[in-house]
């Protein structure tokens, strides 16, 4: 049995190729800590969170779990670059919160560090919120630069 988040459907969390290939079984690729963190943030912030929207013909398809067919991954691979993204491991999501700027969300997450059940990382300076569950620091919420 797979753990499924309360607030997010699978198609919001994976690229179309993963969804088409694995269906609901794709939940097996996620680190449970990421799913719990996304649900916890959504519950506590009290506003909708948007990850992928390809299923409604939107522009976002690579903001959750990415596979080797995703353009972001292919471009790095074909250029001979290493790409050890948490997105490939089911440990990261990029998202927006309705009505808030990414920096506002990051500041709120940092301010509420005691609320979070896991150590997390947030990427600095993006127009979206990148959250991953790589445990890189003794700080509960670690801000990193790409």
Steps between C-alpha positions, in 0.01 A plus 500: 500500500631845409470806714298761315487866593176658613520818294673391178407263222769293333481691172597817688812330631647318198586565138262364233731212402516367855125539537426322171747219569432425866167655590427495873796266555724805447446591864762233573767735363445771763682553822217500754658801672435716193134401482453566871677837475286612206180403680615661826591828328171501308303433815674765709520775237131457421530586131515292181844388388572447131765258374441350150209601279572306179180299555293816435719601205718730710871569458632313805591133473842470666447660841464173692646160417703515180599209280775453242265612222441844657661785307683637805668163549569429130664837442745445788573143393560588135732782608701247700412667830427326828142539616444366850174681561277409791220509241636179344481325836147601601643729768414846357220716373481850358179681580311825537250597766189684389522871579856496638841575351759223521716709734204549735445124510870431564508753786185346648647147478821616668308684773295187573796258501386338825178387329670280241545130572814470282811690406450672167681717250364802314665650194570874527403764249256315274156619391361171630564302817737206463471269800692178542565252778876467457639515853800729450518709813442514872247774428141380476449717190813551290509764226734419213609665177484307174 
